């Protein structure tokens, strides 16, 4: 963002939370993750263990329940950034981005790691 300022280009960063899209589709993620898992050398799979694989897939399914389905929150940020006379430097779309990720970014790393 700052590097482009010297060229007269204003850049706005849009930081969305978790939204239900094809990128966050659990079936696609699980299929891609399992495909990558099978390609790993046996030594690496053994060091992580099968339980890691199962816990990761289970966590994807739990996270999916909190995905936001209202993509207009993101597109509204895009529209404002593109059409506003004075666009913001950063936009946060979604409750999780506003209430979780922004406050976490100000906390000490040890605390955010615990959360």
Backbone bond lengths (Angstrom), bond angles and torsions (degrees), N, CA, C in turn:
res aa  C-N    CA-C-N  psi(-1)  N-CA   C-N-CA  omega(-1)  CA-C   N-CA-C  phi
1 X - - - 1.451 - - 1.512 109.96 -
2 X 1.318 116.92 -46.77 1.466 120.59 -177.81 1.526 112.37 -71.74
3 X 1.336 116.93 -33.09 1.465 118.97 179.87 1.524 111.56 -64.23
4 X 1.317 117.23 -32.75 1.463 121.17 -177.50 1.522 112.74 -77.18
5 X 1.325 117.41 -18.71 1.463 121.62 -179.18 1.529 110.78 -58.75
6 X 1.315 117.62 -37.30 1.469 121.26 -179.48 1.531 112.57 -63.89
7 X 1.316 117.64 -19.81 1.457 122.13 179.15 1.530 111.98 -99.20
8 X 1.341 116.51 8.17 1.453 120.53 179.85 1.523 113.74 77.88
9 X 1.317 116.66 16.68 1.461 121.00 -179.29 1.521 108.77 -103.34
10 X 1.326 116.38 123.34 1.457 120.88 176.97 1.522 107.94 -93.83
11 X 1.312 116.24 126.46 1.456 122.24 -178.55 1.526 109.04 -112.92
12 X 1.321 115.48 132.09 1.462 122.03 174.10 1.522 107.91 -111.57
13 X 1.306 116.42 134.90 1.457 121.86 179.53 1.528 108.02 -98.50
14 X 1.319 116.17 126.44 1.459 121.28 177.04 1.521 107.30 -106.92
15 X 1.334 115.14 118.45 1.467 121.51 -175.92 1.531 109.07 -114.64
16 X 1.340 116.99 90.31 1.464 118.79 -179.27 1.521 111.69 -79.79
17 X 1.312 114.51 155.55 1.458 120.00 170.79 1.523 107.64 -80.04
18 X 1.321 116.20 -150.29 1.461 120.35 179.50 1.516 109.85 -89.79
19 X 1.330 115.77 123.12 1.454 122.54 178.44 1.518 108.87 -123.02
20 X 1.325 115.00 150.94 1.457 120.35 179.74 1.523 108.66 -79.33
21 X 1.325 115.62 105.96 1.463 122.77 178.39 1.527 107.57 -139.75
22 X 1.310 116.57 178.73 1.467 119.72 177.33 1.534 111.09 -66.94
23 X 1.318 117.42 -25.67 1.466 120.44 178.10 1.520 110.63 -68.87
24 X 1.327 116.91 -34.94 1.466 120.57 -178.21 1.523 112.35 -98.80
25 X 1.331 117.84 7.82 1.458 122.07 178.60 1.527 109.53 -61.98
26 X 1.331 116.46 120.78 1.465 121.38 -173.31 1.524 111.90 -62.53
27 X 1.326 117.24 -38.47 1.465 119.47 -179.53 1.533 110.60 -63.29
28 X 1.334 116.92 -44.09 1.467 120.70 178.15 1.531 110.96 -64.28
29 X 1.336 115.79 -45.58 1.465 119.51 179.88 1.523 111.39 -61.49
30 X 1.330 115.93 -43.89 1.466 119.93 -179.42 1.528 110.48 -64.28
31 X 1.312 117.21 -44.27 1.465 121.03 179.44 1.534 110.78 -61.44
32 X 1.335 117.24 -45.11 1.464 120.67 179.53 1.528 111.42 -66.28
33 X 1.330 115.93 -40.56 1.457 119.95 -179.88 1.524 110.56 -65.13
34 X 1.330 117.45 -43.77 1.467 120.80 179.42 1.529 111.07 -65.42
35 X 1.314 116.53 -37.75 1.467 120.62 177.71 1.533 110.59 -62.41
36 X 1.323 115.78 -44.69 1.467 120.29 178.29 1.523 110.51 -66.14
37 X 1.327 116.65 -40.30 1.463 122.25 -179.91 1.534 110.72 -58.42
38 X 1.332 116.13 -43.45 1.470 120.74 -178.58 1.520 112.24 -66.39
39 X 1.326 116.82 -26.98 1.472 121.21 -179.24 1.523 112.93 -82.89
40 X 1.325 117.24 -13.36 1.466 120.51 -179.07 1.523 110.83 -69.49
41 X 1.321 116.87 148.28 1.464 119.09 173.63 1.535 110.15 -61.47
42 X 1.314 115.41 148.14 1.467 120.91 -178.03 1.523 111.63 -55.44
43 X 1.306 117.65 -35.75 1.469 121.85 -179.48 1.536 111.13 -60.56
44 X 1.302 116.66 -42.70 1.470 120.46 -179.48 1.520 110.45 -70.46
45 X 1.348 116.89 -43.10 1.465 119.27 177.76 1.523 110.78 -60.29
46 X 1.325 116.36 -38.86 1.466 120.15 179.99 1.529 111.12 -67.20
47 X 1.331 116.96 -37.53 1.472 119.12 -178.38 1.534 111.13 -68.01
48 X 1.340 117.30 -34.27 1.466 120.50 175.82 1.521 111.27 -79.94
49 X 1.305 116.28 -41.72 1.461 121.75 179.72 1.516 112.82 86.94
50 X 1.330 115.38 154.29 1.463 121.73 178.86 1.523 111.57 -62.61
51 X 1.330 116.50 -31.50 1.470 119.10 -178.69 1.529 110.86 -64.14
52 X 1.326 117.22 -33.67 1.471 120.70 177.12 1.522 109.68 -60.59
53 X 1.321 115.96 -46.09 1.453 121.61 -179.41 1.532 110.38 -59.90
54 X 1.323 116.82 -47.84 1.465 121.15 -178.75 1.523 111.55 -65.33
55 X 1.329 117.66 -40.92 1.472 120.80 179.45 1.524 111.52 -66.42
56 X 1.327 116.09 -38.64 1.459 120.07 179.52 1.525 110.79 -63.39
57 X 1.320 116.78 -47.92 1.465 120.76 179.68 1.531 110.20 -63.27
58 X 1.323 117.42 -40.43 1.467 120.88 178.22 1.525 110.59 -63.21
59 X 1.329 117.71 -39.89 1.467 120.42 179.78 1.527 111.00 -66.61
60 X 1.327 117.67 -34.14 1.468 120.33 175.78 1.523 110.64 -60.75
61 X 1.319 116.08 -42.56 1.464 120.57 -178.26 1.526 111.40 -67.96
62 X 1.324 117.33 -35.68 1.470 120.81 177.52 1.522 109.99 -69.23
63 X 1.334 116.66 -44.18 1.465 120.72 -179.10 1.526 111.67 -62.73
64 X 1.324 116.75 -33.87 1.458 121.48 -177.49 1.525 111.67 -57.94
65 X 1.321 116.63 -31.39 1.466 120.38 -178.33 1.525 112.09 -64.28
66 X 1.337 117.17 -25.12 1.457 120.77 -179.09 1.510 114.76 -96.51
67 X 1.336 117.45 1.64 1.462 120.02 -179.58 1.523 110.66 -65.04
68 X 1.310 115.77 138.55 1.454 122.33 177.75 1.527 108.56 -82.26
69 X 1.320 117.66 138.92 1.463 121.27 179.71 1.531 112.54 -100.81
70 X 1.322 117.29 -8.59 1.468 121.43 -176.70 1.524 110.61 -89.27
71 X 1.324 115.68 86.79 1.463 120.42 -178.55 1.525 113.20 -68.88
72 X 1.323 117.22 -12.28 1.466 119.51 178.76 1.530 110.86 -63.98
73 X 1.327 117.39 -23.22 1.467 119.60 176.33 1.532 110.40 -61.48
74 X 1.307 116.38 -37.88 1.472 120.98 179.00 1.525 110.28 -77.24
75 X 1.318 116.50 -46.69 1.459 118.80 -177.69 1.528 111.78 -66.68
76 X 1.330 117.63 -29.64 1.469 119.59 174.97 1.530 110.65 -65.71
77 X 1.315 116.95 -38.60 1.468 120.13 175.78 1.528 110.26 -63.02
78 X 1.328 116.19 -42.90 1.464 120.74 178.72 1.527 110.85 -61.06
79 X 1.334 114.88 -45.96 1.464 119.70 -179.79 1.527 111.22 -60.62
80 X 1.320 117.09 -44.94 1.461 120.40 -179.99 1.521 110.68 -63.49
81 X 1.328 116.63 -43.20 1.462 120.70 -179.47 1.530 111.45 -62.54
82 X 1.327 116.45 -35.61 1.462 120.62 -176.90 1.528 113.88 -83.63
83 X 1.323 117.69 -28.99 1.469 119.53 -172.32 1.524 114.60 -110.60
84 X 1.311 117.48 -11.70 1.460 120.23 -177.13 1.525 110.99 -74.63
85 X 1.314 115.24 144.76 1.459 120.54 175.11 1.528 110.32 -65.88
86 X 1.317 116.05 -36.62 1.466 122.09 178.80 1.533 109.85 -128.38
87 X 1.328 116.68 78.85 1.467 118.75 -179.25 1.531 111.37 -67.93
88 X 1.309 115.29 152.81 1.465 121.00 178.63 1.523 109.94 -74.32
89 X 1.316 115.60 159.50 1.464 120.23 175.98 1.524 110.45 -73.50
90 X 1.339 116.54 -34.94 1.467 121.51 -178.23 1.518 110.44 -136.77
91 X 1.315 113.67 141.50 1.461 121.85 174.73 1.529 107.87 -125.16
92 X 1.305 116.41 137.36 1.460 121.70 175.42 1.518 108.23 -117.57
93 X 1.309 116.15 122.58 1.462 120.92 -178.10 1.524 109.69 -111.32
94 X 1.328 115.38 126.25 1.459 120.56 178.25 1.510 111.82 103.44
95 X 1.326 115.02 149.12 1.474 120.28 -177.44 1.517 111.77 -63.20
96 X 1.342 117.38 -36.80 1.462 119.33 -177.80 1.522 111.40 -67.54
97 X 1.310 117.40 -35.93 1.464 120.51 177.89 1.523 110.61 -67.02
98 X 1.324 116.44 -41.62 1.465 120.70 -177.68 1.533 113.11 -75.29
99 X 1.318 116.41 -43.44 1.459 120.17 -172.45 1.516 114.85 -94.77
100 X 1.317 117.76 -16.74 1.461 119.56 -177.33 1.521 112.15 -116.44
101 X 1.324 117.27 -57.63 1.461 120.30 -171.43 1.529 113.42 -71.40
102 X 1.314 118.30 -40.16 1.470 119.52 179.35 1.527 110.81 -65.04
103 X 1.345 119.14 -51.25 1.469 118.07 177.81 1.534 112.62 -60.75
104 X 1.325 117.01 -37.90 1.466 119.58 179.13 1.526 111.90 -62.30
105 X 1.328 116.59 -32.82 1.465 119.54 -177.88 1.525 112.71 -66.88
106 X 1.348 116.82 -18.42 1.461 120.47 179.64 1.525 113.04 -93.98
107 X 1.317 116.72 -11.07 1.465 120.40 -177.17 1.529 111.22 -85.69
108 X 1.321 117.31 159.09 1.466 120.17 175.79 1.531 110.95 -61.29
109 X 1.308 116.64 148.54 1.461 122.17 -176.62 1.518 112.78 -56.59
110 X 1.331 117.08 -39.15 1.465 120.14 -178.74 1.525 110.99 -61.58
111 X 1.325 116.45 -37.84 1.452 120.71 179.18 1.523 112.18 -72.51
112 X 1.329 116.84 -42.16 1.460 119.71 178.75 1.525 110.51 -66.42
113 X 1.319 118.05 -34.05 1.464 120.70 177.14 1.518 110.14 -63.46
114 X 1.313 117.24 -38.68 1.471 121.63 179.76 1.519 110.82 -67.58
115 X 1.346 116.21 -38.06 1.468 120.75 179.95 1.506 109.01 -70.16
